Amino acid sequence: MTAMVCPVSIGAFGTGDSDRVDPTALNPENVYHPMIFSLWHFLSEGQDEHALALRRDNARLSAAAEVVSERRGQLFGSWRHSTVISQNEQEMAALRERIAELKQTMSEEGRRAVTLMSALAGMPIIKDGEWQS
């Protein structure tokens, strides 16, 4: 669970003698903080998901590279296992592309999260029972 303690104020509504609120009496404070927090949290959680996908894709890339290396090392391996080697090389190319895209996305989202967090400087944020700085 992630939470932020953020006092938000729209301002004084008056004494209640009138059915209308005087807009000049309103002085909003911190009303944008909950939205910034929500965006930061979304990006933070996305980073965790991207990191998991990156680990999974790197493992698949290693496994495919191992298959190619093993098959090529066999007697007449490149010729006998050309279909398997070709399929694994295609998978490796797709995985390398996906890994590059994931790293780019993580970098961009990480920069955005840092920018958003700087707008929340000093706000108490608790994530999984730990205070965030």
N, C-alpha and C positions, 0 to 999 in steps of 0.2 A: 504494500500500500504506500502511496506517496501522497503527502498533504502539505499544504502551505497555510500558515496562519497569517491572514491578511485583513486588517481592518479596512473596510471600504465605507466611504461616506458620500452621500449625494449632497448633503447640506441641510440647512434648516428648512422645514416645511411651514413654519409659522405656528400659530397658536391653535389653529383649527377653527377659528371664527369665520373662515371663508371657505367656500367650496373650491376655490381656485388656488393654485400654488403660484407664488410670484417667482418667475424664472430668474430674476436678478438676485434673489435670495439664495439660490442654489450655488454651492461651491464644491463640485465633485472632487473627491480625493481618492486616488488609488483604484479607480473603477476599471482601469485597463490591466491591472496586475493579475486578476484571475484568468483573463484571456492569454496573457503572456505566459503564465504558469502552465496553462493547458497546452499551449503550443510547445513549450520547453519539454513538458512531460511526454508528449507524443513523439518528439524527436529523440528523447532519451530512450524510451522504450524501443523505438525503431532501431537504435544503435545496437541494442542487445540482440534483436532479431537478425539484423544484418551480420553481426559477428558470428552468430550460430550458423547462418547460411554460408558464410565465408569458410568457417572450419569444415563444414560438411563438403563444400565444393573442393577445398584443398585436399581433403582425404580422397575424394573421388578422382581427382587429378593424379594424385600419387598412385592410386591403385591402377588406373589406366596406363600410366607410364611404366609401371612395373610389368604389366601384361605385355606391353609392346617390347620392352627390353628382354623379357623372358622368351618371348616367341622369336625374336630376331636372333637370340643367342643359340637357338636350337639348329641342328643340322638342316640346311635348306629352309630355315625358319622363315626368312623373308618371302620365299616362294610358296612354301606349304601353307603358311598362315597369313597370306596377304590380305584376305578378307577381314579376319579378326584384327590384324594390325591397322588396316585402313579404318575400320569402324572405331577403334580406340583412339586413333589419331584425330578423327573427326570430333569425337567426344572431348578429347583434350583441348582442341581448338575452341570449341564452344564453351568449355569450362574456363579456359583462360580469359575469354571475352567477358564472361559473366563475372569472374573474379575481379577483373579490371573495373567493370561497371559498379560492382558492389563497393570496391575501395573508393571510387570517385563519389558515389552516393554517401558513403560514410563520412568522407572528408567534408563534403558540402553541408551535410546535416549537422556534423560536429561543430563546424564554424557557426552555423545558425544557432545551435543550442547555446554556445558560449556567448553569443551576442544577446540572446534572450535572457540568459542567466545574469548577465551584467546589468540588465534593466531591473532585475529583481534583487540586486545587491542589498544585503541587510534584511531581507525578508526571511523569516524562519521557515525552512523547508525540511521536512522529515521524509526520508525514503527508506522503507524496510527497517524502521526503528532507529535509523542513524541520521543525525543532523547533517545536512549538506552545506558545503561552504560555497 
